[in-house]
Amino acid sequence: MDVKLRLDGMKSNFEQMGSLDNRSANEFENESIFTLEEESRKEGPALEHENRSISEGSSSHGYKNLRNGVYKSIKTVVLSSKLNLLMPFGPLAIMVHKMTGHQGWVFFLSLLGITPLAERLGYATEQLACYTGATVGGLLNATFGNATELIISIYALKRGLLRVVQLSLLGSILSNMLLVLGCAFFCGGLVIRNEEQQFDKASAVVNSGLLLMAVMGLLFPAVLHYTHTELHFGKSELALSRFSSCIMLVAYAAYLVFQLKGQQKTYLPITEEENQATDAVDHDNKSDEEPEISKWESIIWLSIMTAWISILSEYLVDAIQGASVAWNIPISFISVILLPIVGNAAEHASAIMFAMKDKLDLSVGVAIGSSTQISMFGIPFCVVIGWIMGRTMDLNFQLFETATLFITVIVVAFFLQEGTSNYFKGLMLILCYLIVAASFFVHEDPSPEDDKKLRT
């Protein structure tokens, strides 16, 4: 009996101890949960503050990267060329126009202000060409290289200055074929004296053929005009010019298709060794021509430069006649020589740079390709735009100008037929351009009244 009571007592003690252990365990668990909740409550604001600081830091870091990227882009495009020292002359020309109205100074300052813009336009085009490939890049170089001339021509069309349009486009063709190509041959020959530089003769022949077709389009309206053989007096010449312009635009579109699709198959190397050599050269060219700005930066800079050139071109065109009177210089000389030298600044820089790097195919493509684009696209495009505006823009560039273009195309085609170049050929082309410039300096463009007298 006593033993049983002892056993019951011990059992009750054990049960009490077990209940105490369970209670202490529950209390410990509750305390640990409470402490974790307290710690989380204490650490919550700290974590939120830390996350907020990280997000603010990332946003400020992103803003700093954007600011640095913009500064780097401006430094690369605007501050990297010494020619950009002429950029302030653009706003100065606008100020002179507003304050004094002296047309001679407005023209001169606008000319200086457009020069670095045209060169930077070519630079942005070259950067964009790094992302598009060689064929598309060459077309972009020719297109945006001629943007200055086309913008000036459109403003002159709006002002009714049809002869300025004709002469400036003609001067652009002459400048590219003689001065730009001549400087490229001359500088490339001086840098590489031991051997003659070579370029793709087949592509040069195609461009020469297109230039001769452009001469044909300009020659027949002039012959029709000076032989007095129009079927409908005063109408046949204009109708022929518009029809020929449409045909020339179709021919240039076919040329673009040929360049983008057909040329790669036509001039593809045959043997495996030639393929390997071509791949090695392409790899070296890619390593040498790493873009300095991104694709979107190139597009943005192209838009900015084009807009600024458009603004200055308006002041430039308005001041041409006043500058001719103030300086006693013929309008033909201003339009054929001075305007194209400024507009072809991009072609000058690109062609000379490529020739000095022994990449004469690119130099010929820029110079001759630009002339082809002006003759087969720029001139017919202005005729069609004048047709839309109600302007009597035609392809009759007068007898003196048409003869000059014809002789120039023949001379350049003769220099390109061998597919080689040296500094002597370049010097000959430059001297030919000096003869052309002197001819237009002493040439007086006939007025419409004098033209009517000649016709009667």
C-alpha positions in Angstrom: 0.0 0.0 0.0 2.7 2.4 0.9 4.6 1.4 -2.2 1.5 2.1 -4.3 1.1 5.5 -2.8 4.7 6.3 -3.4 4.4 5.3 -7.0 1.3 7.5 -7.5 3.2 10.4 -5.9 6.2 9.9 -8.1 3.9 9.7 -11.1 2.1 12.9 -10.2 5.5 14.6 -9.7 6.6 13.4 -13.1 3.4 14.7 -14.7 3.9 18.1 -13.0 7.5 18.2 -14.2 6.3 17.4 -17.7 3.7 20.1 -17.7 6.3 22.5 -16.4 8.7 21.5 -19.2 5.9 21.9 -21.8 4.9 25.2 -20.4 8.5 26.4 -20.4 9.0 25.2 -24.0 5.9 27.0 -25.1 7.0 30.1 -23.3 10.4 29.9 -24.9 8.8 29.4 -28.3 6.5 32.4 -27.7 9.4 34.5 -26.6 11.6 33.5 -29.6 8.7 34.4 -31.9 8.2 37.7 -30.2 11.9 38.5 -30.4 12.0 37.6 -34.1 9.0 39.8 -34.7 10.5 42.6 -32.8 13.8 42.3 -34.6 12.0 42.2 -38.0 10.1 45.3 -36.9 13.3 47.0 -35.9 15.1 45.9 -39.1 12.2 46.7 -41.4 12.8 50.5 -41.6 16.5 49.9 -42.0 16.0 47.5 -44.9 13.5 49.9 -46.5 15.9 52.8 -46.1 18.7 50.6 -47.5 16.6 49.6 -50.6 15.5 53.2 -51.1 19.1 54.3 -51.0 20.1 51.6 -53.5 17.4 52.7 -55.9 18.3 56.3 -55.5 21.9 55.4 -56.0 21.1 53.5 -59.2 19.0 56.3 -60.6 21.7 58.9 -59.8 24.2 56.5 -61.3 22.1 56.1 -64.4 21.7 59.9 -64.7 25.4 60.3 -64.3 26.1 57.7 -67.0 23.6 59.6 -69.3 25.3 62.9 -68.6 28.7 61.4 -69.2 27.5 59.8 -72.4 26.1 63.1 -73.7 29.3 64.9 -72.8 31.4 62.2 -74.5 29.2 62.4 -77.6 29.5 66.2 -77.8 33.2 66.0 -77.2 33.7 63.4 -80.0 31.5 65.0 -82.6 31.8 68.7 -81.9 35.2 69.2 -80.2 37.3 66.7 -82.0 37.7 68.6 -85.3 39.6 71.9 -85.7 37.3 72.8 -88.5 34.5 73.2 -85.9 36.1 76.5 -84.9 34.0 77.9 -87.8 30.7 76.8 -86.3 30.1 80.2 -84.4 30.1 81.9 -87.8 26.6 80.4 -88.4 24.9 82.3 -85.6 27.0 85.3 -86.4 25.6 85.3 -89.9 22.1 85.4 -88.6 23.0 88.3 -86.2 24.5 90.3 -89.1 21.4 89.7 -91.2 19.1 90.9 -88.4 21.3 93.9 -87.4 22.9 95.2 -90.6 21.4 93.3 -93.6 24.7 93.4 -95.5 24.2 90.6 -98.0 27.9 90.1 -98.8 28.9 89.5 -95.2 25.8 87.3 -94.5 26.7 85.1 -97.5 30.4 84.9 -96.4 29.6 84.1 -92.8 26.9 81.6 -93.8 29.3 79.9 -96.1 31.9 79.6 -93.3 29.2 78.3 -90.8 28.0 75.6 -93.2 31.5 74.3 -93.9 32.1 72.4 -90.6 28.4 71.3 -90.5 28.8 69.6 -93.9 32.1 67.9 -92.7 30.5 66.7 -89.4 27.5 65.5 -91.4 29.9 63.3 -93.3 31.5 62.1 -90.1 28.1 61.1 -88.6 27.3 59.3 -91.8 30.6 57.3 -91.6 29.8 56.3 -88.1 26.4 55.1 -89.1 27.9 53.2 -92.0 30.0 51.1 -89.5 26.7 49.5 -88.5 25.1 49.1 -91.9 27.9 47.5 -94.0 30.1 48.6 -96.9 27.5 48.8 -99.7 24.8 50.6 -97.7 27.5 52.7 -96.0 28.7 53.9 -99.4 25.2 54.9 -100.4 24.7 56.7 -97.1 27.9 58.6 -97.6 26.9 59.7 -101.0 23.3 60.6 -99.9 24.1 62.7 -96.8 27.2 64.0 -98.5 24.9 65.6 -101.0 22.3 66.7 -98.4 23.8 70.2 -98.3 23.5 70.8 -102.0 19.9 69.4 -102.1 18.8 71.6 -99.2 20.3 74.7 -100.8 18.7 73.8 -104.1 15.2 73.3 -102.6 15.4 76.7 -100.9 16.6 78.3 -104.2 13.6 76.7 -105.9 11.2 78.2 -103.4 12.8 81.6 -104.1 12.5 81.1 -107.9 16.3 81.1 -108.4 16.3 78.4 -111.0 19.7 79.2 -112.4 21.2 79.0 -108.9 19.8 75.5 -108.6 21.1 74.4 -112.0 24.6 75.9 -111.5 25.0 74.7 -107.9 24.1 71.1 -108.9 26.4 71.3 -111.9 29.2 72.7 -109.7 28.8 69.8 -107.3 29.3 67.3 -110.1 32.4 69.1 -111.4 33.8 69.5 -107.9 33.4 65.8 -107.0 34.8 64.5 -110.3 37.8 66.8 -110.6 38.6 68.4 -107.2 37.6 65.7 -104.7 38.8 62.8 -106.8 42.0 64.7 -107.8 42.8 65.4 -104.1 42.2 61.8 -103.2 44.5 60.5 -106.0 47.2 63.2 -105.2 47.3 62.6 -101.4 47.1 58.8 -101.7 49.9 58.9 -104.2 52.1 61.0 -102.0 51.6 58.7 -99.0 52.0 55.5 -101.0 54.9 56.3 -103.4 56.3 52.9 -104.1 53.4 51.4 -106.0 50.3 52.6 -107.9 47.0 52.4 -106.0 44.3 50.2 -107.5 40.5 50.4 -107.4 37.6 48.4 -108.8 37.6 49.2 -112.5 34.2 47.6 -113.2 32.4 49.7 -110.6 34.1 52.9 -112.0 32.9 51.9 -115.6 29.3 51.6 -114.4 29.4 55.0 -112.8 31.0 56.5 -115.9 28.2 55.1 -118.0 25.6 56.7 -115.7 27.4 60.0 -115.9 27.3 59.8 -119.7 23.6 59.1 -119.5 23.2 62.2 -117.4 25.1 64.2 -120.0 22.7 62.9 -122.6 19.7 64.0 -120.5 21.2 67.5 -120.2 22.5 67.8 -123.8 19.3 67.2 -125.7 17.2 70.0 -124.2 20.1 72.4 -124.7 20.5 71.3 -128.4 16.7 71.5 -128.9 16.8 75.0 -127.4 19.7 76.4 -129.5 18.7 74.8 -132.8 15.2 76.3 -132.5 13.6 73.0 -133.4 10.9 72.8 -130.7 7.7 71.3 -131.9 5.8 73.5 -129.5 7.7 76.7 -128.7 8.4 77.1 -125.0 6.7 73.8 -124.1 8.6 71.0 -125.8 11.8 71.7 -124.0 10.2 71.7 -120.6 8.2 68.5 -121.4 11.3 66.7 -122.6 13.1 67.8 -119.5 10.4 66.4 -117.2 10.1 63.1 -119.2 13.9 62.7 -119.2 14.0 63.4 -115.4 11.5 60.6 -114.7 13.6 58.2 -116.9 16.8 59.2 -115.0 15.1 58.6 -111.7 14.0 55.1 -112.8 17.6 54.4 -114.0 19.0 55.5 -110.7 16.5 53.3 -108.8 17.6 50.3 -110.9 21.3 51.3 -110.1 20.5 51.1 -106.4 18.9 47.7 -106.8 22.0 46.6 -108.7 24.3 47.9 -106.0 22.4 46.4 -103.1 21.6 43.0 -104.5 23.3 42.3 -107.8 26.8 43.7 -107.3 27.9 41.3 -104.5 27.2 38.3 -106.7 28.7 39.9 -109.8 32.1 40.7 -108.3 32.3 37.7 -106.0 35.8 36.2 -106.0 36.0 32.8 -107.7 38.8 30.8 -106.0 39.1 29.9 -102.3 42.4 31.8 -102.0 40.8 35.0 -103.1 37.9 34.4 -100.7 40.3 33.9 -97.8 42.3 37.0 -98.8 39.1 39.1 -99.0 37.9 37.8 -95.6 41.3 38.8 -94.1 41.1 42.3 -95.6 37.6 42.7 -94.4 38.6 41.6 -90.9 41.4 44.1 -90.8 39.1 46.9 -92.1 36.6 46.1 -89.3 39.3 46.2 -86.7 40.6 49.5 -88.0 37.2 51.2 -88.3 35.6 50.8 -84.9 32.7 53.3 -84.4 33.3 56.1 -82.0 29.6 56.8 -81.3 26.6 54.5 -81.2 24.0 54.0 -84.0 21.4 56.1 -82.3 23.8 58.9 -81.5 24.8 58.9 -85.2 21.1 59.3 -86.2 20.5 62.1 -83.7 23.6 64.0 -84.9 22.5 63.5 -88.5 19.1 65.1 -87.7 20.7 68.0 -85.7 23.3 68.8 -88.5 20.7 68.6 -91.2 18.3 70.9 -89.4 21.0 73.5 -88.7 22.2 73.3 -92.4 18.7 73.9 -93.5 18.4 77.1 -91.3 21.7 78.5 -92.6 21.0 77.5 -96.2 18.0 79.9 -96.2 20.1 82.9 -95.3 22.8 81.7 -97.8 20.4 81.5 -100.7 18.8 84.9 -99.9 22.2 86.6 -99.9 23.6 85.2 -103.2 22.5 88.0 -105.4 23.4 90.7 -102.9 26.9 89.1 -102.5 27.3 89.0 -106.3 26.6 92.7 -106.5 28.7 93.6 -103.4 31.8 91.7 -104.4 31.4 92.1 -108.2 31.6 88.4 -108.7 29.4 86.5 -111.3 26.6 84.5 -109.8 27.8 81.6 -112.0 31.2 81.5 -110.2 29.5 81.7 -106.8 27.1 78.9 -107.7 29.4 76.6 -109.6 32.6 77.0 -107.5 32.0 78.5 -104.0 28.8 76.7 -103.0 30.0 73.2 -104.0 33.3 73.5 -102.3 31.4 74.1 -99.0 28.8 71.4 -99.8 31.4 68.8 -100.7 33.5 69.3 -97.5 32.3 65.8 -96.3 33.4 64.2 -99.6 36.7 66.0 -99.5 37.5 64.7 -96.0 36.2 61.2 -96.6 37.9 60.6 -100.0 41.3 62.0 -98.9 41.2 60.0 -95.6 40.3 56.7 -97.4 43.0 57.3 -100.1 45.7 57.9 -97.5 44.7 54.6 -95.9 45.1 52.8 -99.2 41.3 52.2 -99.5 40.9 53.8 -103.0 37.8 51.9 -103.8 36.0 53.9 -101.0 37.5 57.1 -102.3 36.3 56.5 -105.8 33.0 55.4 -104.5 32.5 58.6 -102.5 33.7 61.0 -105.3 32.2 59.3 -108.4 29.3 57.9 -106.5 28.4 61.4 -105.3 28.6 62.8 -108.8 26.4 60.0 -110.1 23.8 60.6 -107.4 23.7 64.4 -108.1 23.4 63.9 -111.9 21.0 60.9 -111.8 19.0 61.8 -108.7 19.6 65.3 -107.5 19.0 67.2 -110.8 15.9 65.1 -111.9 14.6 65.3 -108.3 14.8 69.1 -108.5 13.0 69.1 -111.8 10.2 67.0 -110.4 10.0 69.2 -107.2 9.9 72.3 -109.4 7.1 70.7 -111.4 5.2 70.2 -108.2 5.9 73.8 -107.0 4.9 75.2 -110.4 8.4 76.3 -111.3 9.7 75.9 -114.9 12.8 74.0 -113.8 14.2 72.1 -116.8 17.4 70.3 -118.0 18.6 73.1 -120.2 21.8 74.1 -118.4 22.8 76.4 -121.3 25.4 75.5 -123.9 28.6 76.6 -122.0 27.7 74.6 -118.9 26.6 71.5 -120.7 29.8 71.5 -122.8 31.9 71.8 -119.6 30.1 68.8 -118.0 30.5 66.7 -121.2 34.2 67.4 -121.5 34.7 66.7 -117.7 33.0 63.4 -117.9 35.1 62.3 -120.8 38.4 63.4 -119.1 37.5 61.6 -115.8 36.4 58.4 -117.7 39.7 58.4 -119.5 41.6 58.6 -116.1 39.5 55.8 -114.6 39.8 53.3 -117.5 43.0 51.6 -116.2 41.8 51.1 -112.6 45.0 52.6 -111.2 46.0 56.0 -109.7 49.0 58.0 -108.7 49.8 61.5 -107.5 50.3 62.7 -111.1 46.8 61.8 -112.2 45.5 63.5 -109.1 47.5 66.7 -110.0 46.1 66.6 -113.5 42.5 66.5 -112.2 43.1 69.4 -109.8 44.6 71.5 -112.6 41.6 70.7 -114.8 39.4 72.0 -112.0 41.4 75.2 -111.8 40.8 75.7 -115.6 37.0 75.2 -115.0 37.0 77.6 -112.1 38.8 80.3 -114.2 36.3 79.7 -117.1 33.3 80.4 -114.8 35.0 83.4 -113.3 35.1 85.1 -116.7 31.7 83.7 -117.8 28.7 85.9 -117.7 25.4 84.0 -117.4 22.9 85.3 -120.0 19.8 86.9 -118.6 16.3 85.8 -119.7 16.0 88.9 -121.9 19.3 88.2 -123.7 18.2 84.6 -124.1 14.9 85.7 -125.8 16.9 88.0 -128.2 19.2 85.1 -129.1 16.1 82.9 -129.9 14.6 85.5 -132.1 
